[in-house]
């Protein structure tokens, strides 16, 4: 069985996987939800993108995990994609959950052609952090009012440096065995860079009829898809 390392995107901590972890363990897998430096219970810890890569690699090595399936949601796809090539033969598979993917020398905000200036201005105005979304910005994402309230209540500002620091890759992502999960309520098609990656025979696309936070809106279905991905 696989050892899952689950990493959520901006503003969220390990708590976001609370309903997925039991499902994976019930299926016989190991499941380890990770909070990145600078958010949630690690708020106040200085963190850039390479700090987050190290967080993931260190967790795998600290727990001495093998047959690892790295799972990166949203922003976390960028550090997860980099960590994947740094854990060597411990890696079995990577799952990108409606996420960004890293490109060598490019940052999270590099891909935001229309929104980059707004994100950078927001970071500058809030002392170096990207503030969480307001409740109304979660509309149309398949979340209940209670789920939205949970995110808003527990989300913390995200360290801005991690969004502007460039990724470092030594090999093409097409060499990874990977699954990309596209959440259709967020946007119906993968981004252009993901479309290119999906041309690789080592990559597979799975669609979910939910929004950008499937670990909250459809945790059982997400866990099922993750288990199937581990069996590839």
C-alpha positions in Angstrom: 0.0 0.0 0.0 1.1 3.6 -0.5 2.2 6.3 1.9 0.4 9.5 1.0 1.9 12.9 1.9 -0.9 15.4 1.5 -0.1 19.1 1.1 -2.9 21.7 0.7 -2.6 25.1 -1.0 -2.4 28.7 0.1 -3.8 29.6 3.5 -4.6 26.1 4.6 -2.9 23.6 6.9 -3.0 19.9 7.5 -6.5 20.3 8.9 -7.9 20.6 5.4 -7.3 16.8 4.9 -9.1 15.8 8.1 -11.9 13.9 6.1 -9.6 12.4 3.5 -7.0 10.9 5.9 -9.4 8.4 7.6 -10.6 7.3 4.2 -7.1 6.5 2.9 -6.2 4.7 6.1 -9.4 2.7 6.0 -8.2 1.6 2.5 -5.0 0.3 4.0 -2.7 3.2 3.1 -0.5 5.4 5.2 -1.7 9.1 5.2 0.3 12.0 6.4 -1.2 15.5 6.1 1.5 18.2 6.2 1.3 21.9 7.2 3.7 24.0 5.3 5.9 26.6 7.1 4.3 30.0 7.7 0.6 28.9 7.8 -1.9 27.4 10.2 -0.1 26.1 13.3 3.2 27.1 11.7 2.2 30.7 11.3 5.1 33.1 12.0 7.8 30.7 10.7 9.7 32.5 7.9 9.0 30.7 4.6 9.8 30.9 0.9 9.0 28.4 -1.8 12.2 26.5 -1.2 11.3 26.3 2.5 8.1 24.5 1.4 10.0 22.1 -0.8 12.3 21.3 2.1 9.2 20.8 4.4 8.0 18.1 2.1 11.3 16.3 1.6 12.1 16.5 5.3 8.7 14.9 6.2 9.3 12.0 3.9 12.8 11.4 5.2 11.9 12.0 8.9 9.2 9.3 8.7 11.4 7.1 6.5 8.5 6.7 4.0 8.7 4.4 0.9 6.2 4.0 -2.0 5.4 7.7 -1.5 2.5 9.3 -3.3 2.9 13.1 -3.0 -0.3 15.0 -3.3 -0.3 18.8 -3.9 -3.4 21.0 -4.0 -3.4 24.4 -5.7 -0.2 26.4 -4.8 1.3 23.3 -3.2 1.6 21.6 -6.6 4.7 23.8 -7.1 6.7 22.7 -4.1 5.4 19.1 -4.5 6.5 18.9 -8.1 10.0 20.0 -7.0 10.1 17.7 -3.9 9.1 14.7 -6.2 12.5 14.7 -7.9 14.4 15.2 -4.7 13.1 12.1 -2.8 14.5 9.7 -5.3 13.4 6.1 -5.3 11.1 6.8 -2.4 8.6 8.2 -4.9 5.9 6.1 -6.4 3.5 8.7 -7.9 2.5 12.4 -7.8 -1.1 13.7 -7.7 -1.7 17.3 -8.6 -5.1 18.4 -7.2 -6.4 21.3 -9.3 -3.0 22.7 -8.8 -0.3 24.8 -10.3 2.7 22.9 -11.6 6.3 24.1 -11.3 8.4 25.4 -14.2 12.1 25.9 -13.8 12.8 29.6 -13.1 9.2 30.5 -12.8 7.1 31.4 -9.8 3.5 30.9 -8.7 2.6 34.5 -9.8 4.4 34.0 -13.2 1.4 32.1 -14.5 -1.1 34.8 -13.4 -1.0 37.0 -16.5 -4.1 38.9 -15.5 -3.8 38.6 -11.7 -0.1 38.9 -11.0 -0.1 42.7 -10.3 -3.1 42.4 -8.0 -1.5 39.5 -6.0 1.8 41.4 -5.7 0.0 44.6 -4.6 -2.0 42.6 -2.0 1.2 41.1 -0.6 2.9 44.5 -0.4 -0.1 46.0 1.4 -0.4 43.3 4.0 3.2 43.2 5.1 4.4 40.4 2.9 1.5 38.0 3.1 -1.3 37.0 0.7 -4.6 37.4 2.6 -7.2 34.6 2.6 -10.3 34.8 0.5 -13.5 36.3 1.9 -16.6 34.0 2.2 -18.3 35.3 -0.9 -15.3 34.3 -3.0 -16.0 30.6 -2.4 -19.4 30.8 -4.1 -20.0 28.3 -6.9 -17.3 25.9 -5.7 -19.6 23.1 -4.5 -19.1 23.9 -0.8 -21.8 24.2 1.8 -22.2 27.2 4.0 -20.7 25.3 6.9 -17.7 24.2 4.8 -17.1 27.8 3.6 -17.3 29.0 7.2 -14.7 26.4 8.2 -12.2 27.5 5.6 -12.7 31.2 6.4 -12.4 30.6 10.1 -9.2 28.5 9.9 -7.4 30.0 6.9 -4.3 32.1 7.7 -2.3 34.6 5.5 0.1 32.9 3.2 3.8 33.9 3.0 4.2 36.1 0.0 7.8 35.1 -0.8 6.7 31.6 -1.5 4.5 32.9 -4.3 7.3 35.0 -6.0 10.3 32.8 -5.5 11.2 30.8 -8.6 11.0 27.0 -8.9 14.1 24.9 -9.3 13.8 21.7 -11.5 16.6 19.6 -12.8 14.5 17.3 -14.9 11.3 17.6 -17.0 8.0 17.0 -15.1 7.0 14.6 -17.9 9.4 12.0 -16.3 7.1 11.8 -13.3 4.4 9.2 -13.0 1.5 11.6 -12.3 -2.2 12.1 -12.1 -3.8 15.6 -12.6 -7.2 16.1 -11.0 -9.2 18.9 -12.6 -12.1 20.3 -10.6 -14.6 21.4 -13.2 -16.5 24.0 -11.2 -13.4 26.0 -10.7 -12.5 26.0 -14.5 -13.5 23.3 -17.0 -10.1 22.9 -18.7 -6.6 22.4 -17.4 -4.1 25.3 -17.9 -2.0 25.2 -21.1 1.1 24.0 -19.2 -0.8 21.1 -17.8 -2.3 20.3 -21.2 1.3 19.9 -22.5 2.3 17.7 -19.6 -0.8 15.4 -20.1 0.6 14.5 -23.6 3.1 12.4 -21.7 2.2 8.7 -21.4 3.2 8.9 -17.8 0.5 11.5 -17.0 -3.2 10.9 -16.6 -6.2 13.3 -16.3 -9.1 12.7 -13.9 -12.0 15.1 -13.6 -14.1 15.9 -10.5 -17.5 17.6 -10.7 -16.8 19.9 -7.8 -14.8 23.1 -7.0 -11.3 24.0 -6.1 -11.3 22.5 -2.6 -12.4 18.8 -3.2 -10.8 17.6 0.1 -13.6 19.6 1.8 -16.5 19.3 -0.8 -16.0 15.7 -1.8 -13.5 14.0 0.5 -14.7 10.4 0.0 -14.6 10.7 -3.8 -11.2 12.4 -3.6 -9.8 9.6 -1.4 -11.1 7.0 -3.9 -9.4 8.7 -6.8 -6.2 9.0 -4.8 -6.3 5.3 -4.0 -6.8 4.5 -7.7 -3.8 6.8 -8.6 -1.6 4.9 -6.1 -2.4 1.6 -7.9 -1.0 2.9 -11.2 
